[in-house]
Amino acid sequence: MAISEDKSVANRFGFVREIQRAVSVSEIKEAYYGTVGDVVPADGIGIYRFAADGVPADASSNLSEDFMASYEAEGRHDDPVLDAVVENVLPADSTHVVHTRRWHDSAARAVLLGENLGHSLEAPIIVAGEVAGTLNFARGVDVNNFSLEDLTAARFASEHLSLALERAHRFEAVGDRADLLGGALNHLSQMVVVADVEGERVFSSRKFETRYPPTVVALVDCVLVDFAESGKHAQTVNVRDDVSGQRIIVKCSLAQSHDAIVGVVFECADDDDSSLPSWDVLSPREQEIARYVSQGMTTREIAEKAFVSQNTVKQHIKRIFAKTDVHSRAELVQFIWASQGRG
């Protein structure tokens, strides 16, 4: 089963190319079975992932189901090649690493003989620094046993497969977290949109998607792009859709990690409504205080009007500033009047 050096290099390149193209665990396994035989020639090829964190063990091979069942029932608990791999975290085979008599007396060899196989080679799958499984190779009793070159090739295959699986696990974990976050955002009363740093929308809450026509959605997309190009960390804009007549306020913020833009969409009040729009961002009491501020009242006048202390009024105004991203009463007045279309 000797392979020329040029052919060996080409085979390894093809293996790595297909493995790295794969994204999910299932795709990686498919690429593995399709190419690893060119790297480590064998009659039997398998892959085994140990059980971990509530995930059951996963075993597969190109051999019969009867063999897999027999190995699980009788061979796995007495497999000196597997033991050597787990102990040394290196590839092992039944000729160079394991003592000959120990291999010949093992239950694993007896199961392999049932498939007319007599030589075994295994290599570790390492994920997050831990042995998470093995790559498995077997050759017939009448075929040359595995060589030192095969051990090296198996190590090459296991290293690249381990990297691919670790990447797939991170990808799946990110997808799980995204699903969890999306579910949480869908339960908020606010309408939330999330975009990448270039302003391309990558998520929008269900409430936003079902509430507005396509023209308003497109308008929000334009706001996100404009904010991304502005280089600002926060911005609140008031826009109107000429088609539907809908007016909305979009408050955009750059995520702390600077890798995403978060937008919150609020509806504006009707043009003839002199009160502050009923935004979820402000409580009814805060809206009342903000309305008094927009009328030019002093802190003492607001306290008398609202039947609260001046200190309470000051605390309300601080919270209003924080929620509306303004820094002075003058800015707050402009913000309120703009939201009501008063110019």
Secondary structure as GFF3:
##gff-version 3
##sequence-region A 1 343
A	DSSP	alpha_helix	5	21	.	.	.	ID=ss1
A	DSSP	alpha_helix	25	39	.	.	.	ID=ss2
A	DSSP	beta_strand	44	49	.	.	.	ID=ss3
A	DSSP	beta_strand	58	61	.	.	.	ID=ss4
A	DSSP	alpha_helix	65	70	.	.	.	ID=ss5
A	DSSP	pi_helix	71	75	.	.	.	ID=ss6
A	DSSP	three_ten_helix	76	78	.	.	.	ID=ss7
A	DSSP	alpha_helix	80	88	.	.	.	ID=ss8
A	DSSP	beta_strand	92	93	.	.	.	ID=ss9
A	DSSP	alpha_helix	100	104	.	.	.	ID=ss10
A	DSSP	alpha_helix	107	113	.	.	.	ID=ss11
A	DSSP	beta_strand	117	127	.	.	.	ID=ss12
A	DSSP	beta_strand	130	140	.	.	.	ID=ss13
A	DSSP	alpha_helix	148	186	.	.	.	ID=ss14
A	DSSP	beta_strand	191	195	.	.	.	ID=ss15
A	DSSP	beta_strand	201	204	.	.	.	ID=ss16
A	DSSP	alpha_helix	206	211	.	.	.	ID=ss17
A	DSSP	alpha_helix	214	230	.	.	.	ID=ss18
A	DSSP	beta_strand	234	240	.	.	.	ID=ss19
A	DSSP	beta_strand	247	254	.	.	.	ID=ss20
A	DSSP	beta_strand	261	267	.	.	.	ID=ss21
A	DSSP	alpha_helix	284	294	.	.	.	ID=ss22
A	DSSP	alpha_helix	299	306	.	.	.	ID=ss23
A	DSSP	alpha_helix	310	324	.	.	.	ID=ss24
A	DSSP	alpha_helix	329	339	.	.	.	ID=ss25
###
